[in-house]
Amino acid sequence: MTHDAPTKPAPRDGNGFLLASDGLPQSPHARAAALAAKGKKTDPLGLVGDDLIAGYAPAKPALEKE
């Protein structure tokens, strides 16, 4: 008789999203938002596209005209 080793639950963030090896969410939109918040323009793991990350990038303040 063999016994399966107990498995540790997959790591998740505070919102319940599974985490990738870099500690950021695996879910595309949550990952893009997290990368944009860190100022990243590309995903080092290649899980989400640059255009999705750009969509979550904070808006740059408009330049004031004098």
C-alpha positions as CSV (number, residue, x, y, z in Angstrom):
1,M,0.0,0.0,0.0
2,T,1.4,3.4,-1.0
3,H,0.6,6.7,0.5
4,D,0.6,10.0,-1.4
5,A,2.8,12.6,0.2
6,P,0.7,15.5,1.5
7,T,0.7,18.4,-0.9
8,K,1.1,22.0,0.0
9,P,-1.6,24.3,-1.4
10,A,-0.6,26.5,-4.2
11,P,0.5,30.0,-3.1
12,R,-2.1,32.7,-3.6
13,D,-2.2,36.5,-3.1
14,G,-4.6,38.3,-0.8
15,N,-7.2,38.3,-3.6
16,G,-7.0,34.5,-4.1
17,F,-5.0,34.6,-7.4
18,L,-2.4,31.9,-7.9
19,L,1.1,33.3,-7.8
20,A,3.8,32.7,-10.4
21,S,7.4,31.9,-9.5
22,D,8.2,35.6,-9.2
23,G,5.5,36.2,-6.6
24,L,3.1,38.1,-8.9
25,P,-0.4,36.8,-9.8
26,Q,-0.6,34.3,-12.8
27,S,-4.0,35.7,-13.8
28,P,-3.5,37.9,-16.9
29,H,-5.3,41.1,-15.8
30,A,-4.1,40.9,-12.2
31,R,-0.6,40.3,-13.3
32,A,-0.6,43.2,-15.8
33,A,-1.9,45.5,-13.1
34,A,0.8,44.4,-10.6
35,L,3.5,44.8,-13.2
36,A,2.3,48.2,-14.2
37,A,2.1,49.3,-10.6
38,K,5.8,48.3,-10.3
39,G,6.7,50.4,-13.3
40,K,7.4,47.5,-15.5
41,K,6.7,47.6,-19.3
42,T,7.3,43.9,-20.1
43,D,6.6,40.7,-18.2
44,P,9.9,38.9,-17.4
45,L,8.1,35.5,-17.5
46,G,6.3,36.3,-20.7
47,L,2.8,35.5,-19.3
48,V,1.1,38.7,-20.4
49,G,1.7,41.0,-23.4
50,D,3.2,44.5,-23.2
51,D,0.0,46.0,-24.5
52,L,-2.0,44.6,-21.6
53,I,0.5,46.0,-19.1
54,A,0.4,49.4,-20.8
55,G,-3.4,49.4,-20.4
56,Y,-2.9,49.3,-16.6
57,A,0.0,51.8,-16.5
58,P,-0.8,54.9,-14.4
59,A,-1.8,57.9,-16.5
60,K,0.9,60.4,-16.9
61,P,-0.1,63.9,-15.7
62,A,-0.9,66.3,-18.5
63,L,1.7,69.0,-19.0
64,E,0.4,72.4,-18.0
65,K,0.4,75.1,-20.7
66,E,1.2,78.6,-19.6
